[in-house]
Structures are given as C-alpha cells and as structure tokens.
Amino acid sequence: MQPVNITKEAQKEILDIIKNKNIPLGYGLRIGVKGGRGCAGVNYLLGFDQKKEDDIAYNVEEIEVFVSKREVMFLMGLEVDFYEGADARGFTFVNTNIPASS
C-alpha cells in the first residue's frame, strides 16, 4: 500500500538530499502531518527518520518511505512534488482527494 505518491522530480531531489546531506543508513523519508483541526486542515511534513513500530513502510524507487498508521487517513491521495522556478524552489503537496477550489 502506498498512501503517498512521490513524483519523479521529488524523487530526484530526495535522492540528492540523501546523497549530499549524509543521511545515515537505516533512515528513510518520513511523511507526516501537523494540525488537522478546524478549517485550516493539515500541514504536511517531510523529514528523515528511522522506522517506528507503528509505521507503514514502502519503497518508491530507491527511497524508503515511512508513514505513521495514525496519519494514513490524512495522507491518502497525497502527491509530493518538487518545484523549481525563478520565483520559488521547494516541495509541494497536492491531496488528490480534495477538490480544487473554483
């Protein structure tokens, strides 16, 4: 089961971070949420961490991904992308289960 999709652009950036920031062996990409109350929804988090007992673990290409079982319902349908343009650079998150506003 893969609750979160990671685009090729995001995969490339994550692998570059792992290589150039000396992420220790045994660590994977943790995708999580912060918040989740009220109208503002949730904020998505990315980081590197070791697998925990309550995690769902899966691989996307060469990247081991960890998601807490408690947060899966907030992450299902999430797509992690990476944007690099003249105006900004960074990871973006699109939840495909939430309709775009008109």
LUMZALO-179136 format. One line per field, with one value per atom (N, C-alpha, C): x, y, z; atom name; residue in three letters. Coordinates in Angstrom, 2 decimals, m for minus. Layout:
BEGIN
xx: X	...
yy: Y	...
zz: Z	...
atome: CA	...
residu: Ala	...
***
This chain:
BEGIN
xx: 0.84	0.00	0.88	0.60	1.33	0.34	0.19	m0.76	m0.33	0.98	1.51	2.27	1.99	2.71	3.82	4.98	6.11	6.50	6.42	6.71	8.20	8.52	9.92	10.79	10.26	11.03	11.34	10.34	10.55	11.51	11.39	12.31	13.75	13.97	15.32	15.88	15.08	15.53	15.78	14.91	15.09	16.37	16.62	17.84	19.08	18.97	20.07	20.33	19.29	19.43	20.08	19.61	20.18	21.68	22.05	23.45	24.31	23.84	24.66	24.57	23.56	23.42	23.79	24.38	24.87	23.79	22.64	21.57	22.05	22.02	22.56	21.83	22.55	21.94	20.87	19.80	18.72	17.65	17.91	16.92	16.17	14.91	14.09	13.35	12.58	11.80	10.51	10.33	9.09	8.18	6.95	5.92	4.85	4.53	3.58	2.71	1.93	1.03	1.18	0.85	0.80	m0.51	m1.22	m2.50	m3.62	m4.60	m5.72	m7.00	m7.03	m8.25	m8.73	m10.01	m10.59	m10.55	m10.82	m10.95	m9.62	m8.53	m7.24	m6.71	m7.24	m6.76	m5.44	m4.62	m3.35	m2.19	m1.04	0.21	0.98	1.58	2.33	3.79	4.41	5.80	6.63	7.87	8.85	10.09	10.70	11.94	12.56	13.69	14.36	14.38	14.05	13.86	14.04	14.16	14.19	12.76	12.56	11.24	10.82	9.55	8.98	8.00	7.67	6.83	5.47	4.87	3.53	3.55	4.65	4.78	4.36	3.85	3.74	4.99	5.71	6.94	6.77	7.22	7.22	8.34	8.65	9.72	9.15	9.73	9.47	10.84	11.03	12.35	13.36	14.36	15.40	15.13	13.96	13.65	12.74	13.18	12.31	11.45	10.14	9.19	8.48	8.35	7.67	6.49	5.34	4.13	3.53	3.21	2.57	1.17	0.80	m0.54	m1.62	m1.34	m2.32	m2.58	m1.64	m1.77	m2.18	m2.31	m2.62	m3.88	m4.91	m6.17	m6.00	m5.03	m4.77	m3.87	m3.18	m2.18	m2.63	m3.70	m4.18	m4.47	m3.91	m4.14	m3.20	m2.27	m1.32	m0.27	0.07	1.17	2.23	3.46	4.59	5.31	5.49	6.18	7.31	8.16	9.20	9.14	9.09	9.00	10.29	10.81	11.99	11.75	11.61	11.35	12.09	11.92	12.58	12.03	10.77	10.11	10.22	10.45	10.48	11.10	11.44	12.02	11.62	11.05	10.71	9.70	9.41	8.45	7.04	6.15	4.76	3.91	2.73	1.85	0.47	m0.06	m1.40	m2.15	m3.27	m4.09	m5.15	m5.03	m5.93	m7.35	m7.56	m8.89	m9.68	m8.99	m9.66	m9.88	m11.13	m11.38	m10.77	m10.24	m9.66	m10.77	m10.46	m11.46	m11.63	m12.83	m13.11	m12.68
yy: m1.19	0.00	1.25	2.16	3.42	4.57	5.09	6.18	7.49	7.65	8.89	8.60	9.40	9.31	10.36	9.98	10.91	11.02	12.23	12.44	12.21	12.04	11.83	13.02	14.24	15.43	15.42	15.05	14.98	13.85	12.71	11.59	12.02	12.72	13.17	14.08	15.01	15.93	15.20	14.26	13.49	12.66	12.01	11.22	12.12	13.32	14.29	14.71	14.93	15.29	14.15	12.92	11.76	11.65	11.85	11.73	12.88	14.10	15.26	15.74	15.31	15.74	14.64	13.56	12.45	11.90	11.60	10.98	9.58	9.22	7.93	6.73	5.63	4.38	3.99	3.38	2.99	4.06	5.24	6.32	6.35	6.69	6.83	8.15	8.39	9.61	9.44	10.30	10.28	11.37	10.95	11.89	11.89	13.09	13.18	14.42	14.62	15.78	16.48	17.76	18.57	19.34	19.38	20.08	19.10	19.50	18.62	19.01	20.19	20.64	21.93	22.07	23.31	23.41	24.61	24.84	24.83	25.07	25.21	23.88	22.76	21.47	21.10	20.38	19.90	20.51	20.51	20.86	19.56	19.39	18.18	18.39	17.33	17.39	16.34	16.69	15.76	15.81	14.67	14.63	13.24	13.05	11.75	11.19	9.91	9.29	7.79	7.12	5.67	5.15	3.92	3.30	3.10	3.40	3.20	2.03	1.51	0.32	0.48	1.66	1.84	2.40	2.27	2.82	1.82	2.37	1.65	2.04	1.06	1.32	0.79	1.57	1.12	1.84	1.34	1.93	2.60	3.74	4.44	4.58	3.80	3.69	3.30	4.12	3.80	4.43	5.01	5.75	4.91	4.68	4.02	5.11	4.89	5.88	5.32	6.17	5.80	6.73	6.12	6.87	6.23	7.04	6.53	6.03	4.87	4.33	5.29	6.07	7.03	8.18	8.44	9.59	9.20	7.91	7.46	8.11	8.24	8.81	10.26	10.98	12.35	12.40	11.29	11.28	10.55	9.75	9.01	9.97	9.67	10.50	11.68	11.82	12.93	12.69	13.74	13.70	14.71	14.22	15.09	15.38	16.66	17.09	18.04	18.37	19.35	20.38	21.64	22.75	23.56	23.88	24.74	25.75	26.99	28.06	29.31	30.36	31.63	32.26	31.95	32.58	31.78	30.48	29.64	28.29	27.59	26.25	25.48	24.29	23.50	22.41	21.64	20.56	21.13	20.53	20.92	19.68	19.90	18.81	19.06	18.06	18.15	16.91	17.12	16.00	15.81	14.72	14.46	14.12	13.90	13.62	14.88	16.02	17.30	18.04	18.33	19.02	20.42	20.82	22.16	23.20	24.36	25.42	26.10	26.56	27.19	28.62
zz: 0.00	0.00	0.00	m0.91	m0.98	m0.83	0.38	0.58	m0.10	m0.30	m0.85	m2.15	m3.17	m4.44	m4.44	m4.91	m5.00	m6.47	m7.02	m8.44	m8.71	m9.98	m10.39	m9.97	m10.10	m9.72	m8.22	m7.41	m5.96	m5.62	m6.29	m6.05	m6.30	m7.40	m7.74	m6.64	m6.15	m5.11	m3.79	m3.44	m2.20	m2.26	m3.38	m3.53	m3.47	m4.02	m3.95	m2.50	m1.74	m0.32	0.44	0.22	0.90	0.62	m0.63	m1.03	m0.47	m0.58	m0.26	1.18	1.92	3.32	4.30	3.77	4.61	5.55	5.00	5.78	6.17	7.45	7.89	7.29	7.15	6.71	7.71	7.23	8.11	8.27	7.73	7.78	6.46	6.53	5.34	5.39	4.35	4.26	5.07	6.06	6.84	6.29	5.98	5.54	6.62	7.10	8.20	8.09	9.13	9.19	10.52	10.49	11.71	11.64	12.72	12.73	12.52	11.72	11.42	12.11	12.69	13.37	12.74	12.70	12.20	10.69	10.21	8.78	8.04	8.76	8.10	7.57	8.02	7.54	8.17	7.43	7.96	7.20	7.85	7.19	7.01	5.86	5.58	5.93	6.44	6.89	6.17	5.85	5.30	6.17	6.38	7.13	6.99	7.60	7.57	8.97	9.08	10.39	10.25	11.38	11.39	11.48	11.03	11.08	12.53	12.78	14.11	14.06	15.23	15.32	14.64	14.72	14.15	12.73	12.02	10.67	9.60	8.53	7.27	6.49	5.97	5.21	3.80	2.83	1.44	0.70	m0.49	m1.30	m2.53	m2.84	m4.09	m4.74	m5.80	m6.43	m5.36	m5.08	m4.10	m2.73	m2.56	m1.33	m0.44	0.79	1.76	2.41	2.44	2.92	4.16	5.20	6.42	6.65	6.98	7.30	8.55	9.53	10.74	10.41	10.94	10.71	11.18	12.22	12.75	11.77	10.87	9.97	8.55	8.28	6.92	6.38	7.20	6.69	6.21	6.75	6.32	5.09	4.82	3.75	2.49	2.58	1.41	0.26	m0.90	m2.07	m2.19	m1.25	m1.29	m2.37	m3.09	m4.06	m3.63	m3.50	m3.17	m4.48	m4.76	m5.97	m5.57	m6.52	m6.27	m7.37	m6.96	m7.90	m7.84	m9.02	m9.09	m10.20	m9.81	m10.76	m10.36	m11.14	m10.85	m9.57	m9.26	m8.11	m6.82	m6.91	m5.70	m6.01	m4.93	m5.05	m3.80	m3.97	m2.80	m3.10	m2.08	m2.19	m2.12	m2.89	m2.88	m2.58	m2.04	m1.65	m2.25	m2.93	m3.50	m3.05	m2.35	m1.96	m3.03	m3.78	m4.89	m4.43	m3.15	m2.62	m2.30	m2.31	m2.01	m3.31	m3.69	m4.94	m4.94	m6.09	m6.22	m6.11	m5.48	m5.38	m6.74	m6.97	m8.25	m8.28
atome: N	CA	C	N	CA	C	N	CA	C	N	CA	C	N	CA	C	N	CA	C	N	CA	C	N	CA	C	N	CA	C	N	CA	C	N	CA	C	N	CA	C	N	CA	C	N	CA	C	N	CA	C	N	CA	C	N	CA	C	N	CA	C	N	CA	C	N	CA	C	N	CA	C	N	CA	C	N	CA	C	N	CA	C	N	CA	C	N	CA	C	N	CA	C	N	CA	C	N	CA	C	N	CA	C	N	CA	C	N	CA	C	N	CA	C	N	CA	C	N	CA	C	N	CA	C	N	CA	C	N	CA	C	N	CA	C	N	CA	C	N	CA	C	N	CA	C	N	CA	C	N	CA	C	N	CA	C	N	CA	C	N	CA	C	N	CA	C	N	CA	C	N	CA	C	N	CA	C	N	CA	C	N	CA	C	N	CA	C	N	CA	C	N	CA	C	N	CA	C	N	CA	C	N	CA	C	N	CA	C	N	CA	C	N	CA	C	N	CA	C	N	CA	C	N	CA	C	N	CA	C	N	CA	C	N	CA	C	N	CA	C	N	CA	C	N	CA	C	N	CA	C	N	CA	C	N	CA	C	N	CA	C	N	CA	C	N	CA	C	N	CA	C	N	CA	C	N	CA	C	N	CA	C	N	CA	C	N	CA	C	N	CA	C	N	CA	C	N	CA	C	N	CA	C	N	CA	C	N	CA	C	N	CA	C	N	CA	C	N	CA	C	N	CA	C	N	CA	C	N	CA	C	N	CA	C	N	CA	C	N	CA	C	N	CA	C	N	CA	C	N	CA	C	N	CA	C
residu: Met	Met	Met	Gln	Gln	Gln	Pro	Pro	Pro	Val	Val	Val	Asn	Asn	Asn	Ile	Ile	Ile	Thr	Thr	Thr	Lys	Lys	Lys	Glu	Glu	Glu	Ala	Ala	Ala	Gln	Gln	Gln	Lys	Lys	Lys	Glu	Glu	Glu	Ile	Ile	Ile	Leu	Leu	Leu	Asp	Asp	Asp	Ile	Ile	Ile	Ile	Ile	Ile	Lys	Lys	Lys	Asn	Asn	Asn	Lys	Lys	Lys	Asn	Asn	Asn	Ile	Ile	Ile	Pro	Pro	Pro	Leu	Leu	Leu	Gly	Gly	Gly	Tyr	Tyr	Tyr	Gly	Gly	Gly	Leu	Leu	Leu	Arg	Arg	Arg	Ile	Ile	Ile	Gly	Gly	Gly	Val	Val	Val	Lys	Lys	Lys	Gly	Gly	Gly	Gly	Gly	Gly	Arg	Arg	Arg	Gly	Gly	Gly	Cys	Cys	Cys	Ala	Ala	Ala	Gly	Gly	Gly	Val	Val	Val	Asn	Asn	Asn	Tyr	Tyr	Tyr	Leu	Leu	Leu	Leu	Leu	Leu	Gly	Gly	Gly	Phe	Phe	Phe	Asp	Asp	Asp	Gln	Gln	Gln	Lys	Lys	Lys	Lys	Lys	Lys	Glu	Glu	Glu	Asp	Asp	Asp	Asp	Asp	Asp	Ile	Ile	Ile	Ala	Ala	Ala	Tyr	Tyr	Tyr	Asn	Asn	Asn	Val	Val	Val	Glu	Glu	Glu	Glu	Glu	Glu	Ile	Ile	Ile	Glu	Glu	Glu	Val	Val	Val	Phe	Phe	Phe	Val	Val	Val	Ser	Ser	Ser	Lys	Lys	Lys	Arg	Arg	Arg	Glu	Glu	Glu	Val	Val	Val	Met	Met	Met	Phe	Phe	Phe	Leu	Leu	Leu	Met	Met	Met	Gly	Gly	Gly	Leu	Leu	Leu	Glu	Glu	Glu	Val	Val	Val	Asp	Asp	Asp	Phe	Phe	Phe	Tyr	Tyr	Tyr	Glu	Glu	Glu	Gly	Gly	Gly	Ala	Ala	Ala	Asp	Asp	Asp	Ala	Ala	Ala	Arg	Arg	Arg	Gly	Gly	Gly	Phe	Phe	Phe	Thr	Thr	Thr	Phe	Phe	Phe	Val	Val	Val	Asn	Asn	Asn	Thr	Thr	Thr	Asn	Asn	Asn	Ile	Ile	Ile	Pro	Pro	Pro	Ala	Ala	Ala	Ser	Ser	Ser	Ser	Ser	Ser
***
